């Protein structure tokens, strides 16, 4: 029905029975978004006072309650007309998106495991619209909450503060949503829209709340001064022959007196004595006709880019998004695109005019999912708006409620202590290792992470690397894994270049190429911003270092991986999986010493790691000469022949010596293949996980079948430690390093009754959790750290005479901002100190 453009339909039913249901019924279904149905059921009853048959609601009163059944249907109201216009633009009307969020929340609770019920005493979704505090709001005007009917906006941007009850946060979490109104000047960005978007972005950054942008726009607004357009005149080169051209455009004195503020003009007196005002520039009466829109676009581009660093940003492209809209989709980094909506910089018709021929036939050809989902701009693609909103909520389910907040954790339905049931046979399939797979008999083989929790992002781009989020024992984590099979990179032909053609480039598995290294770096940066622990299933043989790869920036991308890991603020686990290997530069860019505070490296028992592969080591360290020397040392027949040869040469038997030499060469040739295998095995023995552990480059060898339970326990411990380190650093100040904070925590732990002087107590997770959960174990010590921090700050003030002069006034200002009870308590404490 939605595809047919029908958003409401009515069905009449006649039920013949002996019960109360006997009679005529009407079912009215309203579906304004295409995915969110609202059903009202009425019974036809006679209104005896008016002698009419009317709609009668049984329980919840519907909008047609009491209306005669033969009344004329109302024509489309203003709101429905806007919905129709939005639908013609291929999107959902912006004011209907809260209904889509409500429906998606209902589905998220319904899809959870049996027994998980939504809260009964709390609405799932409470939506508050935000508007300018001033009716003529502009740059710098704050936002205030309001209650009003949909469609009354006078700005082409809408914003809501949405408090949602989710499975992860039943008591509620708050997000901010900003959306283009595609029915208001085609959703274009003018100065007021830019000012509004900037105000919403600043609010999200100040409150550290997630910011969701619903994009459906036509880019920066294009306009002309209509008041000038309606009355300007032309100064012809020859008044009698307009075809000879013109010299200027002008306004008459009367028009200039009326709209002179809209132009910059100079006066010209003709020989006839008449006066003309020659237009030098058109300013326009209205704001938002040209370059001011571009200046505003620059402001919101900067703000949204800053928001990515200061809070969580996510863009959902629900309709065509153009120009600055496309830049915002990229600047927010995380992007979901609807399959039938493009992300473009310029319309295809404008490009055709620029090229002078009909090259492009649609916007989708320029910026559809075939382009944007394969170049790293789009993380996920969806088929409709309800799926898009569900994808937003699913992404938010892994994100803290605010920057620096707790990671959302649900009780796992997949037991954390179960074994990993998928075992690689020849190479490690990343998807099966992450989320499990079905065997040949249709039986489920579980992977390392919770079943059904993995959501792959950036799937169509750089497919030699797999990225996404999953859950381990209900704890959300980011994942980077490696594709082991060869994939084909498709580089599309550009119709704008006559000599262009589609190219298909094979990319080997277990190798970083420029695009996959960039994808890895971007994913690590995103996960760090989302404050997620990170798992890297490291299975790389190295970087591709050919001429084209170096030209396309493989070195820059690899360096960015190092930088993003160096600054990672959450636990990172690098695990070389079963049948995996990590070699050369690939090891270097994920080594634990890049960020020893956060990165821990582990390897499965069968994993390999070294500078080069065994065959490469043989070419350098075990060449044919060394192989022959090894034969001569180990093969008894060759030892005997060499002894005979030495004697023959000593006795001068040249013929016999030549015969022995031939026998030796024949024996060496015979043994060469097997000794090559021996040398390969010898080189492989340098690659083992046992050697890695012995050298201390990995923390521990973790068997594949127990890797899930091991990393679940380790993840819980690391998250708990990081939480306490954050508390300690907050108390002590930024000058305290992570290592120093951990040393303090360890000392406090061993001094407690929980440890009881046992050296192995620190590795006992349950003992640590018990100690940490009882804050009485370290509250006094935290208070001492705060005292030392304040003392240091006061000492710095005391070392400056000007700061000491400002201290009394600063203290007075601080006391004036405090609650009276707190102010009195602090004042009494200060008096005690002074006395």
C-alpha positions, -999 to 999 in steps of 0.1 A, spaced: 0 0 0 28 24 8 43 18 -27 9 28 -41 10 60 -22 -18 49 2 -13 59 38 -47 52 52 -73 26 43 -106 13 58 -122 -21 58 -158 -29 66 -166 -62 82 -200 -79 89 -199 -105 116 -229 -127 120 -230 -143 154 -253 -148 184 -228 -129 207 -220 -93 212 -197 -92 182 -228 -95 158 -230 -65 135 -210 -42 113 -174 -33 121 -149 -8 106 -111 -13 107 -91 19 99 -54 14 93 -30 44 92 5 40 80 22 73 75 58 61 74 53 29 54 64 7 82 44 19 113 8 9 113 -17 24 137 -50 4 138 -83 17 151 -113 -6 154 -149 8 154 -183 -6 156 -212 8 137 -238 20 162 -269 41 157 -270 75 174 -306 76 185 -306 113 192 -294 122 157 -308 91 139 -274 84 123 -251 55 122 -217 65 136 -182 51 143 -179 39 179 -146 31 195 -147 2 219 -116 9 241 -91 35 230 -110 65 214 -101 68 178 -102 100 157 -134 89 140 -153 82 172 -188 97 169 -184 106 132 -213 95 109 -203 66 87 -217 83 56 -199 116 62 -176 128 35 -139 120 39 -119 152 46 -95 165 20 -58 162 28 -48 185 56 -16 205 58 2 177 76 -8 151 51 1 173 22 36 176 37 37 139 41 28 135 5 55 159 -6 81 141 15 70 108 -1 74 123 -35 110 131 -25 115 95 -16 117 99 22 95 99 54 82 132 67 106 143 94 78 146 121 69 110 116 104 97 126 96 96 163 68 71 155 94 50 136 117 51 167 88 40 189 81 11 166 118 1 164 120 2 202 90 -21 204 107 -45 180 140 -44 199 123 -56 231 103 -82 212 135 -96 196 152 -101 229 155 -135 246 123 -149 262 116 -135 296 131 -101 288 102 -77 293 100 -40 286 93 -17 316 56 -14 324 58 18 344 77 39 319 70 50 283 95 36 258 100 69 241 95 104 253 101 130 226 106 167 232 110 191 203 137 217 205 132 252 190 150 286 190 144 305 223 137 335 201 112 334 173 137 352 150 164 328 162 198 332 145 235 325 152 240 322 189 204 318 198 200 289 224 175 261 221 146 255 244 121 226 247 86 231 234 53 213 228 35 221 195 17 204 167 38 189 139 45 210 108 45 244 125 82 249 120 95 281 102 131 267 99 140 238 76 156 218 104 138 200 132 154 187 165 142 165 193 155 154 227 145 118 229 145 98 261 143 61 254 139 30 275 161 4 258 170 -32 268 204 -19 278 191 11 297 156 2 310 156 33 332 162 55 301 189 71 280 188 104 261 198 112 226 195 143 204 181 140 169 183 167 142 166 163 108 161 182 76 126 191 67 125 183 30 91 200 26 106 233 37 124 249 7 135 214 -5 154 208 28 181 233 17 206 249 42 201 286 47 216 307 75 188 299 100 191 262 92 228 264 97 224 283 130 199 258 142 221 228 133 251 245 150 230 250 182 219 214 183 255 202 177 268 225 205 241 212 228 252 176 221 288 184 227 282 203 259 260 175 274 281 147 258 250 131 243 248 110 211 238 131 181 218 115 153 214 134 120 186 124 96 197 137 63 174 146 34 184 178 17 193 197 -14 225 213 -1 232 250 4 202 272 -6 203 289 -39 183 321 -43 180 355 -60 166 388 -49 131 385 -62 123 422 -54 152 432 -77 143 406 -103 108 420 -107 119 455 -115 154 458 -128 159 473 -163 186 469 -189 209 495 -203 212 485 -240 241 493 -262 215 505 -288 180 510 -275 166 503 -309 186 471 -314 186 449 -283 203 421 -303 235 442 -302 239 435 -265 238 455 -232 261 474 -210 246 473 -175 214 467 -155 199 494 -134 170 506 -113 149 537 -119 150 563 -91 115 553 -80 125 516 -77 158 525 -61 140 546 -34 118 515 -27 144 487 -27 177 505 -25 188 485 5 188 454 -16 215 466 -40 248 484 -41 245 509 -70 259 541 -83 241 570 -99 244 577 -136 230 608 -153 221 606 -189 225 633 -215 187 636 -215 189 645 -178 174 613 -166 189 594 -137 197 557 -135 210 537 -106 234 512 -121 236 480 -101 271 471 -90 260 442 -67 228 427 -54 226 421 -17 189 412 -14 163 419 12 162 384 25 192 367 41 203 334 25 206 340 -12 242 330 -19 276 331 -3 262 336 32 248 300 29 283 287 21 297 305 51 271 289 73 279 255 57 315 260 67 304 267 103 283 235 106 309 214 89 334 225 115 309 219 143 299 184 132 336 174 127 342 186 163 312 167 175 327 134 162 356 139 185 336 151 215 306 128 214 289 101 194 277 111 159 257 91 134 242 102 101 213 83 85 207 93 48 170 89 45 167 110 14 189 126 -12 217 145 4 236 171 -16 267 193 -11 271 203 25 247 174 34 271 150 18 301 165 37 282 162 70 276 125 62 313 121 60 324 144 88 302 125 112 322 95 100 295 69 109 269 68 81 239 46 72 225 50 37 192 39 24 196 18 -7 175 41 -30 189 75 -18 222 91 -31 249 111 -14 262 136 -40 281 168 -43 265 181 -75 234 169 -94 239 148 -125 223 173 -148 247 201 -136 276 178 -143 263 170 -177 262 207 -185 297 211 -172 309 182 -194 290 194 -224 273 161 -231 248 137 -215 272 115 -194 253 107 -162 217 96 -161 208 97 -124 220 107 -90 223 71 -80 249 66 -106 270 92 -88 264 85 -52 243 54 -47 254 25 -25 274 9 -53 298 39 -49 294 51 -13 293 16 3 324 5 -15 346 36 -8 344 38 30 319 66 33 289 44 42 291 19 71 257 2 67 230 1 40 193 -4 47 162 -9 25 137 14 43 134 39 71 122 15 98 152 -7 91 174 24 92 160 35 126 165 -1 139 201 0 127 205 33 146 192 18 178 213 -14 173 244 8 170 234 28 201 230 -5 220 268 -7 221 274 29 230 276 45 265 247 68 274 271 97 273 308 103 267 327 87 296 296 67 308 294 30 315 295 5 287 260 -10 282 261 -47 293 233 -72 291 231 -106 306 243 -129 279 221 -156 264 252 -173 249 271 -187 279 305 -170 283 321 -202 296 312 -223 265 340 -236 243 347 -223 208 332 -250 186 344 -238 152 378 -252 143 396 -240 112 407 -268 89 432 -250 66 427 -213 72 407 -193 97 374 -179 83 370 -146 101 332 -146 101 330 -181 115 357 -173 141 338 -142 152 302 -154 153 302 -191 145 288 -211 115 268 -242 105 287 -274 98 279 -297 69 252 -314 90 235 -281 99 247 -281 135 258 -248 150 295 -243 157 300 -213 180 327 -187 175 345 -165 200 318 -139 204 281 -141 213 259 -158 187 240 -133 165 257 -103 180 281 -94 152 272 -64 130 297 -59 102 304 -23 91 321 -10 60 314 -44 45 316 -34 8 349 -16 12 384 -31 14 371 -66 19 405 -81 29 397 -67 64 365 -74 83 354 -48 109 323 -45 131 310 -47 166 299 -78 186 293 -88 222 314 -111 244 294 -123 273 270 -94 268 299 -68 267 300 -48 235 334 -48 217 349 -36 184 364 -62 161 391 -61 134 397 -94 117 414 -107 85 399 -122 54 421 -152 44 406 -158 9 415 -138 -22 388 -111 -29 381 -91 -61 382 -53 -59 359 -38 -85 369 -3 -97 340 11 -117 343 29 -150 337 66 -150 313 76 -178 328 111 -177 361 97 -191 358 81 -225 389 59 -221 377 46 -187 367 10 -181 358 -12 -152 387 -30 -136 387 -61 -114 418 -63 -93 425 -95 -72 436 -89 -36 452 -117 -17 440 -126 17 461 -120 49 477 -89 32 472 -53 40 466 -31 9 462 7 10 424 5 12 423 -22 38 450 -6 60 430 27 58 399 8 67 417 -8 97 429 26 109 394 42 105 377 13 124 402 16 153 396 54 155 358 49 155 359 22 182 381 44 203 356 73 200 328 49 209 348 39 240 347 2 231 372 -24 240 389 -37 209 397 -72 197 421 -77 167 422 -112 153 456 -107 138 463 -129 108 484 -109 84 515 -120 65 525 -83 60 518 -52 39 517 -51 1 547 -30 -8 546 -27 -46 551 6 -65 513 12 -69 507 4 -32 534 29 -21 520 55 -45 484 50 -31 496 55 5 502 21 21 529 37 43 507 65 55 478 41 62 501 17 82 514 47 102 479 58 110 471 23 125 501 28 149 489 63 158 453 52 165 465 23 186 489 45 205 461 68 215 435 41 222 420 46 256 403 12 262 415 -24 266 429 -38 233 434 -76 228 455 -87 199 451 -125 193 468 -145 166 441 -171 159 443 -208 151 461 -214 118 470 -177 119 503 -159 114 516 -124 120 548 -113 103 570 -84 95 555 -49 94 521 -64 102 534 -74 137 550 -40 142 519 -19 138 498 -39 164 526 -47 189 518 -43 225 546 -19 231 528 7 209 505 12 239 516 -10 268 489 5 291 461 -9 270 473 -35 245 478 -72 254 490 -97 228 481 -134 228 486 -163 204 469 -196 198 491 -227 201 493 -233 163 499 -196 155 531 -184 138 550 -152 139 584 -138 127 600 -112 105 597 -134 73 580 -166 63 602 -197 65 608 -197 28 620 -162 29 644 -169 58 659 -198 38 667 -175 10 688 -154 34 700 -176 62 699 -211 49 710 -211 13 722 -240 -8 757 -236 6 745 -239 42 723 -269 32 753 -287 18 773 -280 49 744 -293 70 744 -325 49 781 -329 54 776 -326 91 746 -350 95 747 -376 67 770 -405 76 774 -415 39 786 -380 30 809 -380 61 825 -412 49 828 -400 13 844 -367 24 869 -387 45 878 -409 16 881 -378 -7 905 -362 18 927 -393 19 926 -397 -19 938 -361 -23 965 -366 3 978 -398 -15 977 -381 -50 949 -404 -64 934 -379 -88 912 -404 -106 898 -418 -74 893 -383 -60 873 -373 -91 852 -404 -87 845 -396 -51 837 -360 -59 810 -372 -84 796 -395 -57 794 -367 -32 776 -344 -57 752 -372 -66 745 -378 -29 740 -340 -22 716 -338 -51 697 -368 -38 694 -353 -3 687 -316 -13 649 -319 -13 646 -335 21 672 -311 36 652 -282 22 622 -296 41 644 -299 72 656 -264 69 620 -252 64 610 -270 96 640 -255 114 629 -220 103 593 -227 114 605 -237 149 615 -200 152 579 -190 145 560 -209 173 538 -194 199 559 -210 226 589 -190 213 568 -158 214 558 -165 250 594 -173 260 606 -140 245 578 -121 263 564 -106 231 530 -121 239 514 -123 273 502 -159 271 495 -188 248 457 -192 247 442 -224 233 415 -220 207 387 -239 224 390 -219 256 397 -185 240 361 -173 245 360 -180 283 396 -167 287 390 -134 269 356 -129 286 372 -131 321 402 -110 310 378 -84 294 358 -81 326 390 -76 346 405 -50 323 373 -30 322 371 -30 360 408 -20 363 403 8 338 373 21 356 393 23 389 423 38 371 400 65 358 387 72 393 423 74 407 435 97 379 405 120 384 413 122 421 451 127 416 450 149 385 463 145 350 499 143 361 494 107 373 502 82 346 483 50 339 511 28 352 515 49 384 477 46 390 479 8 385 508 6 409 488 25 435 458 3 430 480 -28 433 496 -16 465 462 -7 480 449 -42 471 478 -60 488 474 -39 519 438 -49 522 424 -79 541 412 -94 508 447 -101 496 460 -113 531 496 -110 518 490 -137 492 511 -132 461 486 -149 439 457 -128 451 462 -102 423 455 -128 396 423 -139 414 396 -120 395 368 -126 420 390 -114 449 398 -82 429 361 -76 421 352 -81 457 378 -56 468 369 -30 442 331 -32 448 337 -23 485 347 14 481 356 16 518 389 -2 508 402 29 491 380 59 497 404 74 523 433 70 499 414 87 471 407 116 495 444 119 502 451 121 465 425 149 461 442 168 490 475 164 472 460 176 440 445 207 456 478 214 475 497 213 442 472 237 426 474 261 455 512 258 455 512 269 419 490 298 428 512 307 457 543 309 435 527 337 415 522 371 431 495 381 407 476 349 413 478 354 450 462 388 446 434 373 426 429 344 451 405 361 475 382 373 447 383 339 431 374 322 464 346 347 469 332 340 434 334 303 441 315 306 474 288 327 458 280 299 433 276 273 460 244 262 478 240 280 512 245 248 532 276 238 513 289 274 515 285 275 553 302 242 557 332 253 536 334 286 554 335 269 588 363 246 575 383 276 563 379 293 597 392 262 614 423 262 592 430 299 597 425 297 635 
